[in-house]
Amino acid sequence: MTKRKRSIKQYPTIDEAVILPTCNRIELYVFKGRAMSTRCRRIIGFAGMGVLMVAAPVWATMDNLKSLKQAYPGKDAKMYSCKICHGGIVGKKDDLNDYGKSLEALKEKGRNPKKLVPEDYQSVESEDSDKDEVSNGDEFKAGTNPGDAKSKPAAGAKTSLLDLIMPSAWADQAAEHAEAPKQTESKAATPAEKAEYVGTETCASCHVKENQEFKRSTHARIAVPGENIKAQGCESCHGPGSLHVAAGGGRGVGGIKNPRKDPSTCFECHTDKKTEFRLPYHHPVLEGKMSCADCHNPHGDDVRPWSATTMKDVNEACFKCHKEQRGPFAWEHEALREGCTTCHKVHGSINDKMLIARDSTLCLRCHTQVAFPTIGASNHGTRLPQGSCYSAGCHTAIHGSNFDDHLRY
């Protein structure tokens, strides 16, 4: 009796696996060293499809948003938010408002509510979806929500040509001008709408890539305990996001903070680094010529623990700017293998070149022997008083040299 052959396919991660229906042979798919039979694969496949069918879909699509902007260009950001068609700040199918239901009704005319075109929005302009006695088209022109009865143009916003030529209009306009200062005062006295925290899950509905990276970052493991502490995850750095979400997103919209432009957000926790930036020799972050994000990626997934810098190389963050120190060199300075921070304080220092110690004192932290002042095979007793090791004409190529094994140019 011949044995049935088994074909084995290697996949490094389960995300890269392809489920293929087979009937004539046994296939094993290896995920991280563990074999999975065809039967198990099929069970997982059907279970995955079931999850997708049960999950509540987000109703709005990017195509609909583009079509809405084409139908009504140049409007305020809030006119392109989810709340134009939905009751909540994140659009769901079962949360349509009156205007959203009018658009959904286009399905009876053979239109796809998930693939609307500008003409579809314009076809319901004459309707009054929210029954506030103002048509949908007029609400868009006035910048109010056609799906919210409480949001409608101010009374008297329209004035016909006939009213303007009638003598009675003159008295009405004079009364309006007299009331205008009072309206301005009351409007100024109204406090600005305060943003509220909406949670990381809401942010993830748009910022998918950033959310996936953030879950594997150092900052994702930091949480402030307490029942009344709502600033967690994304909003602990970027601030409350309700106004940002209601306005439909956008850079800086809704009072969202950008730490790349303003390091004060970082300094709320990293107070010691703010102090270091005030030392005589420092990177120009406080001067606005650099930002923390030039060296650190606060929600990057490929970072060194508790530093938010890359794992590609211990000095990779520094070499992005200091390329001449990268090498390779025929004779390298071994200290570079341990990192630039062996000699430098990267945020700020009291010493020139942001060194952790002055002059030869820096070098003698490593190059000190029992028979001092003999260093290596040479007596440095007469050389040390002449100046520092790297500036007295001796070891001038301190990062590495291609010409001399004593690190000289």
C-alpha positions in Angstrom: 0.0 0.0 0.0 1.5 3.3 -1.0 1.5 6.2 1.3 -0.2 9.4 0.3 2.4 12.2 -0.1 2.1 15.3 2.0 3.0 18.6 0.6 4.1 21.2 3.1 4.1 24.9 2.4 5.9 27.3 4.7 4.4 30.6 5.8 6.2 32.9 8.3 3.0 34.4 9.7 -0.6 33.5 9.6 -1.4 36.8 7.8 0.5 35.7 4.7 -1.2 32.2 4.5 -3.5 31.5 1.6 -6.4 29.1 2.2 -6.8 26.9 -0.9 -9.7 24.4 -1.2 -8.3 20.9 -1.8 -9.9 17.5 -2.1 -7.3 15.2 -3.7 -4.4 15.6 -1.3 -3.5 16.4 2.2 -1.8 19.8 2.7 -0.2 21.1 5.8 0.4 24.8 6.3 3.0 25.5 8.9 2.5 28.6 11.0 5.5 29.5 13.2 6.6 25.9 13.3 3.2 24.3 14.0 1.4 22.2 11.4 -2.2 22.8 10.5 -4.3 20.3 8.5 -6.7 21.0 5.7 -9.7 20.4 7.9 -8.5 22.9 10.5 -7.8 25.4 7.7 -11.4 25.1 6.4 -12.8 25.5 9.9 -10.8 28.7 10.4 -11.8 30.0 7.0 -15.6 29.5 7.7 -15.2 31.0 11.2 -13.5 34.1 9.7 -16.3 34.6 7.2 -18.8 34.3 10.0 -17.1 37.0 11.9 -17.2 39.3 8.9 -20.9 38.7 8.4 -21.8 39.3 12.0 -19.7 42.5 12.4 -21.6 45.7 12.0 -20.3 47.5 8.9 -19.5 51.1 8.7 -22.1 52.5 6.3 -20.3 55.5 4.9 -17.7 55.0 2.2 -14.9 57.2 0.9 -16.6 57.2 -2.5 -19.7 58.8 -0.9 -17.6 61.4 0.9 -15.8 62.4 -2.4 -19.2 62.6 -4.2 -20.6 64.8 -1.4 -17.6 67.2 -1.7 -18.1 67.4 -5.5 -21.8 68.1 -5.1 -21.3 70.8 -2.5 -17.7 72.1 -2.8 -16.1 74.7 -0.5 -18.2 74.0 2.5 -17.1 73.9 6.2 -15.5 70.6 7.3 -18.5 69.8 9.5 -20.7 69.6 6.4 -18.6 66.6 5.3 -18.8 64.7 8.6 -20.6 61.5 9.4 -23.3 63.4 11.3 -24.7 64.8 8.0 -26.2 61.3 7.3 -26.0 59.6 10.7 -27.0 60.3 14.2 -23.6 59.4 15.7 -20.1 60.6 15.1 -19.2 57.3 13.5 -21.5 56.3 10.7 -23.4 52.9 11.1 -26.2 51.6 8.9 -28.7 51.3 11.7 -28.0 55.0 12.8 -29.2 56.9 9.7 -30.9 60.3 10.3 -33.7 61.7 8.1 -31.3 62.9 5.4 -29.5 59.5 5.4 -32.8 57.7 5.0 -33.6 59.9 2.0 -30.4 58.8 0.3 -31.0 55.2 1.3 -34.4 55.4 -0.4 -32.6 55.9 -3.7 -32.1 52.2 -3.7 -35.7 51.9 -4.9 -34.7 53.9 -8.0 -31.9 51.4 -8.7 -29.1 53.5 -7.1 -26.5 52.0 -4.7 -26.5 53.9 -1.4 -22.8 52.9 -0.9 -21.7 54.2 -4.3 -23.5 57.6 -4.6 -22.5 60.1 -7.2 -22.9 63.9 -7.0 -26.1 63.8 -9.0 -27.7 61.5 -6.3 -27.2 64.1 -3.6 -28.5 66.8 -5.9 -31.6 64.7 -6.7 -32.9 65.1 -3.2 -32.2 68.8 -2.9 -35.9 69.7 -3.2 -36.9 67.4 -0.4 -37.2 68.5 3.3 -35.8 65.4 5.0 -35.8 66.7 8.6 -39.2 68.5 8.2 -37.9 71.9 9.3 -39.6 73.8 6.4 -36.2 74.3 4.7 -35.2 72.1 1.7 -32.1 70.0 1.7 -30.5 72.1 -1.0 -31.1 75.4 0.9 -29.6 73.8 4.1 -26.4 72.9 2.3 -26.2 76.4 0.9 -26.6 77.9 4.4 -24.2 75.4 6.0 -26.7 73.6 8.2 -27.4 69.9 8.6 -30.3 68.7 6.4 -30.8 65.6 8.7 -31.2 67.6 11.9 -34.4 69.6 12.5 -32.6 71.7 15.1 -30.0 72.8 12.6 -31.5 75.2 10.1 -30.8 78.6 8.6 -31.6 81.6 10.8 -35.0 83.2 10.2 -35.0 86.1 7.8 -31.9 84.9 6.1 -33.7 85.2 2.7 -35.0 88.4 1.4 -36.9 88.6 -1.9 -36.4 91.4 -4.5 -40.0 92.5 -4.0 -39.4 93.0 -0.3 -36.4 95.2 -1.0 -38.3 97.7 -3.2 -41.2 98.0 -0.8 -41.1 101.0 1.7 -41.9 98.6 4.6 -38.5 96.9 4.1 -36.7 100.0 5.0 -38.1 100.0 8.6 -37.5 96.3 8.9 -33.8 96.7 7.9 -33.3 99.5 10.3 -34.7 97.4 13.1 -32.3 94.5 12.1 -29.3 96.9 12.2 -30.3 98.1 15.7 -30.5 94.5 17.0 -27.2 93.5 15.3 -25.0 94.7 18.2 -27.1 92.9 20.8 -26.8 89.7 18.7 -23.1 90.1 18.5 -22.7 90.6 22.2 -24.8 87.5 23.0 -22.9 85.4 20.5 -19.6 86.5 22.0 -20.8 85.7 25.5 -21.6 82.1 24.4 -18.8 79.8 25.5 -17.0 77.8 22.8 -18.0 74.2 22.4 -15.8 72.0 24.6 -14.2 68.9 23.1 -14.8 65.5 24.8 -12.9 62.3 24.9 -14.2 59.7 22.4 -11.7 56.8 22.9 -9.0 55.1 20.9 -11.6 52.9 19.1 -13.1 56.0 17.4 -9.7 57.2 16.3 -8.9 53.8 14.8 -11.9 53.9 12.5 -10.0 56.4 10.3 -6.4 56.1 11.4 -6.1 52.4 10.7 -2.4 52.2 10.0 -1.4 54.4 13.0 -3.6 52.4 15.3 -2.0 49.1 14.2 1.5 50.5 14.8 0.5 52.1 18.1 -0.6 48.8 19.6 3.0 47.6 19.4 4.6 50.8 20.6 5.9 51.8 24.0 3.3 54.5 24.6 0.5 52.0 24.2 1.6 50.2 27.4 1.2 53.4 29.4 -2.2 54.0 31.1 -3.2 56.4 33.9 -5.5 54.5 36.3 -8.6 56.0 37.8 -12.4 56.0 37.0 -12.4 59.7 36.1 -9.3 59.6 33.9 -10.6 59.6 30.3 -7.4 60.7 28.5 -6.1 57.3 27.4 -4.3 56.1 24.3 -4.3 58.5 21.4 -6.1 61.3 23.3 -3.5 61.3 26.1 -1.2 63.1 23.6 -3.5 64.6 20.9 -6.2 65.9 23.2 -10.0 65.1 23.2 -11.2 64.3 19.7 -15.0 64.8 19.7 -14.9 68.1 17.7 -12.2 66.6 15.4 -14.5 63.6 14.6 -17.6 65.8 14.3 -15.9 68.0 11.7 -14.9 64.9 9.6 -11.2 65.0 10.5 -8.4 66.9 8.9 -5.0 68.3 10.1 -5.5 70.4 13.1 -9.3 70.4 12.8 -11.2 70.3 16.0 -8.3 71.4 18.2 -6.3 68.2 17.8 -2.7 68.7 19.0 0.3 67.9 16.8 3.3 67.1 19.0 5.6 67.4 15.9 4.8 71.1 15.8 4.6 71.7 19.5 7.0 69.8 21.9 5.1 71.0 24.9 2.9 67.9 24.6 5.9 65.7 25.1 7.3 67.9 27.9 4.1 67.3 30.0 5.6 63.8 30.8 9.3 64.1 29.8 10.1 67.1 32.1 13.7 66.0 32.5 14.3 66.3 28.7 12.8 69.9 28.7 15.5 70.8 31.3 18.2 69.2 29.2 17.2 71.3 26.2 17.9 74.4 28.3 21.5 73.5 28.8 24.2 75.5 26.9 24.8 72.9 24.2 21.6 71.2 22.9 19.6 70.2 19.9 17.5 73.2 18.8 14.1 71.8 19.7 12.9 74.8 21.9 14.0 77.1 19.1 11.6 75.4 16.7 14.3 74.2 14.3 13.8 70.5 15.3 11.0 68.5 16.8 11.0 65.4 19.0 9.5 63.4 16.2 12.6 64.0 14.0 14.4 61.4 16.2 11.5 59.5 17.9 8.5 57.8 16.5 5.9 57.8 19.4 3.6 55.3 17.7 6.0 53.3 15.6 6.0 49.6 15.9 9.8 49.1 15.1 11.3 50.9 18.0 13.8 50.3 20.9 11.9 49.8 24.2 11.4 53.1 26.1 13.2 55.2 23.5 10.9 55.2 20.5 13.9 55.0 18.2 14.6 52.5 15.5 15.9 48.9 16.0 17.6 48.8 12.7 20.8 50.1 14.2 21.7 51.4 17.7 22.8 54.7 16.1 20.2 54.9 13.2 18.3 57.9 14.7 21.6 59.9 14.8 22.8 58.9 11.4 19.8 60.4 9.7 21.5 63.7 10.1 25.1 62.9 11.0 25.8 60.8 7.9 29.6 61.5 7.9 30.0 59.6 11.2 28.3 56.4 9.9 31.3 54.9 8.1 32.2 52.2 7.4 35.8 52.8 8.5 38.9 50.7 8.1 39.7 51.4 11.7 36.6 52.1 13.7 36.1 53.5 17.2 34.7 50.6 19.2 32.6 53.0 21.2 30.3 53.4 18.2 29.2 49.8 18.6 27.6 50.6 21.9 26.0 53.8 20.6 26.5 57.5 20.3 25.3 57.9 23.9 28.5 56.4 25.1 30.1 59.9 24.6 27.2 62.2 23.9 24.2 63.4 25.8 21.8 63.6 22.9 19.3 66.1 24.4 21.6 68.6 25.9 24.9 69.0 27.9 27.0 71.6 29.7 30.0 70.5 27.5 30.8 71.4 24.0 29.7 69.0 21.3 27.1 67.7 23.8 29.7 65.4 25.4 29.1 63.7 28.7 32.5 64.9 30.0 35.1 67.5 29.1 38.4 67.1 27.2 40.5 64.0 27.9 38.4 63.2 30.9 35.9 61.8 28.4 38.4 59.4 26.8 39.9 58.3 30.1 36.6 56.9 31.2 37.5 53.9 29.0 41.2 54.3 28.2 42.6 54.2 31.7 45.1 51.5 32.6 46.9 50.4 35.8 50.2 51.8 34.6 48.7 55.2 33.9 49.7 57.5 32.1 50.7 54.6 29.9 47.8 54.1 27.4 48.1 51.2 25.0 51.8 50.7 24.6 52.7 54.3 24.8 53.4 56.7 27.6 51.1 59.7 27.4 52.5 61.6 30.4 53.9 64.4 28.2 51.0 64.4 25.7 47.9 64.8 28.0 48.8 68.3 29.1 49.0 69.5 25.5 45.3 69.3 25.0 42.4 66.8 24.6 42.9 63.6 22.8 40.8 64.6 19.8 41.8 68.2 19.4 45.6 68.3 20.1 46.5 66.9 16.8 46.6 63.2 17.8 43.3 61.2 17.5 41.5 63.7 15.2 39.3 61.1 13.5 37.6 60.2 16.7 34.6 58.3 15.1 36.8 56.2 12.8 39.6 56.5 10.2 40.5 55.0 6.8 44.2 56.0 7.0 45.6 55.3 10.5 44.9 52.7 13.2 45.4 55.4 15.8 42.3 57.2 14.5 44.0 60.0 12.6 43.2 61.7 9.3 
